[in-house]
Amino acid sequence: MPVNDAISLKEILNHPTVKKATDDINAEMFERRAYSPSQCEVFSHPYTILQKSDRYRFEVDRQAEKLLPDIITNKVQLIEGKDSVDDDVARQYGKKRNIGIVFSGGPSPGGHNVIAGLYDAAKKANSDSKIYGFLVGPDGIIENEAVELNDDLVNRYRNLGGFTMIKTGRTKIDSKEKMALSRETCRRLQLDALVVVGGDDSNTNAAFLAQELMADGVQILGVPKTIDGDIQVRDVDGNVLCAMSFGFHTAARAFANAIGNLCTDSSSDIKYWHICKVMGRVASHLALEVALQTHANMTLIGEDLADYTDNVRLEKAQVDGTRDYNAYGMTLRHLSRIICEAIVRRAAVGKNYGVIVIPEGVLEFINEIQVFIIKLNTIIAYYNKTHDMDFHSTFLRLEDKLEYLRRLAQRSRDDTSFRLWNTRDDDLFSDIPSFFQEGLLMERDSHGNFQFSQVETEKVLLGLVKDYLNILKEQGRYKIGIQKDYFRKVMISAGLDPDRYGPVLFKNYGSDAHLLVKSAVISLKTLKQALKEQRLIKAGGKIPAAVEKIFKKSMPNFKNQLHFYGYDGRGNDPTRFDCIYTYNLGLTAFSLIANGATGQMAAIKNLDKDFSRWEPIGIPIAPLMHLEERKGKLALVIEKSIVDVNSVAFRVVQAQREKWLAATPGDDHYRSPGPIRFTGKSEEDRPITLELNAIDCSDC
């Protein structure tokens, strides 16, 4: 219906229905802002105190002991609620404070609730306390760019995703100059404490800040943030102190919802393989959780591939009386064969479609890729040093670089003492798609490191998969199974005897529900030849239309769609689990500050158990640090946690692989997790990974 010309645009825009429909705030956001997360029992008391625990032990790195002497002896701090305390403790707890908070690194759902928890606790203890949010990450500390938080600003972002309130950045406070500027900022704002919300690098930074600013009386606390889930803290005895960093559950559920939709689409349209890459460069926690959430047909777990042993190669070497070190660890070629086998098996039962989940960093777990990187780094550095020339300027084209490598391989054949690049290296490298060869030979960063993040993982694997599927197709081993009843119906409708044509067409006629065309029949020409040999058509005769129809249906056409899930998940509004988790992390951070702690990471113990058993604690950061190569040199860092292939969660996925592949007649076993539901009671109360790993196997 046309709009009445007499109604002005201003009147239209001011109409209540239009204003409601175009408002920035929707009903879900109103509900999120109004939601009050549950608080751990200890925070129901007016005061909290800290109890040092000697139960938890750590292996202390000598370099950490040397560089962080004032915080290296920190203990795990248990938080205990109190209804009353001594006057001195009460005065200390409730004194006016200036507290800073900063986001560091990529966004992670729930960060705003860390601020809300810290803000609420600080204001409850003393309404005159000030909370400063440093803008755009650590740069805000260095440049003294901060905003004082107030009720209106904090309430606007409660339970919402992103780090929009104060933004974030990736700058590190890793030099004397930056440290001096940071100290000056703390002095100007008269900060009593600073809370650093970030990943392993950011919490490492927090430890050094704690050491440097201790003499200034500034307390530094860390909060574990990363959607990758690779900050997990255990002591030397295996006691879990932090089971998962915040934001992981939300990101995994966001990815799982989208991938679950692809499972539905795939089984509806039945013609696409969806290749889904999910974030997780160093660890495969997100891929594991997505597998449990969606039951995708195939999920690669990098840590599992790293443990792979090729028993066939080992047996051959044993017979030959040699040692084959290449039998340990997955190769790209073998991994592509495993994927192809899954595709071929599903096609054989009529399912030429499916969903594969791969972690972003899967190639980092491929032994030969790591070997290539090490060798190529050495070759490039050796060339630059020996010839006093730049390798990449000398060999501008990929063909030139490959020719140089071939000459090195030839040298290894002529000189057995030269082992840097041999014939096998050259052969394996030749199997890699050209764009990946170019990636491995790209210029290193300013520290001489390979820029792995620039490699398109899914395209590397897919190129090898397509090549091998074409080989299998030419060999007649990649076929789509034809339902027996469908074959009979088509033949009878055309007036043809299925029992005459069936044995000629199919290698398993009469035995299986899905019939497979014989391996030798790979084209209309070979089909015609087979029919002529059995005198089902005469010389020069045509293939019956019904037979040709069946044959064409048996010939697979591998179609795929590539998807990457990362930024969409980390920007999602948090699940109820992450809302509660992060709010309590904020409360924990203030409790540590109010009781004089520094160099500690706010954490929740028993996160994998029912909420009633959650225990807020402070974990000492310095004892978690060890020497690791970063940017071409050894540096103290917090070790990233990878998937434990002996964990219950991984073993469950491993046991379900064949079932979820569903390379059998009948339905798939896809699970639809649905969208993140902040309302209602159907939302799970924690990640499935944590739920499974909390199982006490002594009761199994």
Stockholm file with secondary structure:
# STOCKHOLM 1.0

chainA/1-700         MPVNDAISLKEILNHPTVKKATDDINAEMFERRAYSPSQCEVFSHPYTILQKSDRYRFEVDRQAEKLLPDIITNKVQLIEGKDSVDDDVARQYGKKRNIGIVFSGGPSPGGHNVIAGLYDAAKKANSDSKIYGFLVGPDGIIENEAVELNDDLVNRYRNLGGFTMIKTGRTKIDSKEKMALSRETCRRLQLDALVVVGGDDSNTNAAFLAQELMADGVQILGVPKTIDGDIQVRDVDGNVLCAMSFGFHTAARAFANAIGNLCTDSSSDIKYWHICKVMGRVASHLALEVALQTHANMTLIGEDLADYTDNVRLEKAQVDGTRDYNAYGMTLRHLSRIICEAIVRRAAVGKNYGVIVIPEGVLEFINEIQVFIIKLNTIIAYYNKTHDMDFHSTFLRLEDKLEYLRRLAQRSRDDTSFRLWNTRDDDLFSDIPSFFQEGLLMERDSHGNFQFSQVETEKVLLGLVKDYLNILKEQGRYKIGIQKDYFRKVMISAGLDPDRYGPVLFKNYGSDAHLLVKSAVISLKTLKQALKEQRLIKAGGKIPAAVEKIFKKSMPNFKNQLHFYGYDGRGNDPTRFDCIYTYNLGLTAFSLIANGATGQMAAIKNLDKDFSRWEPIGIPIAPLMHLEERKGKLALVIEKSIVDVNSVAFRVVQAQREKWLAATPGDDHYRSPGPIRFTGKSEEDRPITLELNAIDCSDC
#=GR chainA/1-700 SS CCCCTTSCHHHHHTSHHHHHHHCSCCHHHHHHHHCCCCCCGGGGSSEEEEEEESSCCCCCCHHHHHHCTTTTTCCEEEEEEESCCCHHHHHHHTSCCEEEEEEBSSCCTTHHHHHHHHHHHHHHHCTTCEEEEETTTHHHHHTTCEEECCHHHHHHTTTCCSSTTTCCBCCCCCSHHHHHHHHHHHHHTTCSEEEEEESHHHHHHHHHHHHHHTTTTCEEEEEEBCTTCCCCEECTTCCEEECCCBTHHHHHHHHHHHHHHHHHHHHHHCSCEEEEEESCSSCCHHHHHHHHHHCCSEECCHHHHHTCBCHHHHHHHHHHTCCCGGGBSCCHHHHHHHHHHHHHHHHHTTCCCEEEEEETTGGGGCHHHHHHHHHHHHHHHHHHHHHSSCHHHHCCSHHHHHHHHHHHHHHHHHCTTCCSSCHHHHHHHHHSCHHHHHHHTSCCCTTSCCCGGGSCHHHHHHHHHHHHHHHHHHTTCCCCCEEHHHHHHHHHHTTCCHHHHHHHHBSSTTTCSEECBCTTCCSHHHHHHHHHHTTSSCTTCCCCHHHHHHHHHHSCCCCEEEEEESHHHHTSCCCHHHHHHHHHHHHHHHHHHHTTCCSEEEEEETTTSCGGGCEEEEEESGGGEEEEEETTEEEEEECCCCCCTTSHHHHHHHHHHHHHHTCSSSCCCCCCCCSCCSSSSCSCSSCHHHHHHTCCGGGC
#=GC SS_cons         CCCCTTSCHHHHHTSHHHHHHHCSCCHHHHHHHHCCCCCCGGGGSSEEEEEEESSCCCCCCHHHHHHCTTTTTCCEEEEEEESCCCHHHHHHHTSCCEEEEEEBSSCCTTHHHHHHHHHHHHHHHCTTCEEEEETTTHHHHHTTCEEECCHHHHHHTTTCCSSTTTCCBCCCCCSHHHHHHHHHHHHHTTCSEEEEEESHHHHHHHHHHHHHHTTTTCEEEEEEBCTTCCCCEECTTCCEEECCCBTHHHHHHHHHHHHHHHHHHHHHHCSCEEEEEESCSSCCHHHHHHHHHHCCSEECCHHHHHTCBCHHHHHHHHHHTCCCGGGBSCCHHHHHHHHHHHHHHHHHTTCCCEEEEEETTGGGGCHHHHHHHHHHHHHHHHHHHHHSSCHHHHCCSHHHHHHHHHHHHHHHHHCTTCCSSCHHHHHHHHHSCHHHHHHHTSCCCTTSCCCGGGSCHHHHHHHHHHHHHHHHHHTTCCCCCEEHHHHHHHHHHTTCCHHHHHHHHBSSTTTCSEECBCTTCCSHHHHHHHHHHTTSSCTTCCCCHHHHHHHHHHSCCCCEEEEEESHHHHTSCCCHHHHHHHHHHHHHHHHHHHTTCCSEEEEEETTTSCGGGCEEEEEESGGGEEEEEETTEEEEEECCCCCCTTSHHHHHHHHHHHHHHTCSSSCCCCCCCCSCCSSSSCSCSSCHHHHHHTCCGGGC
//
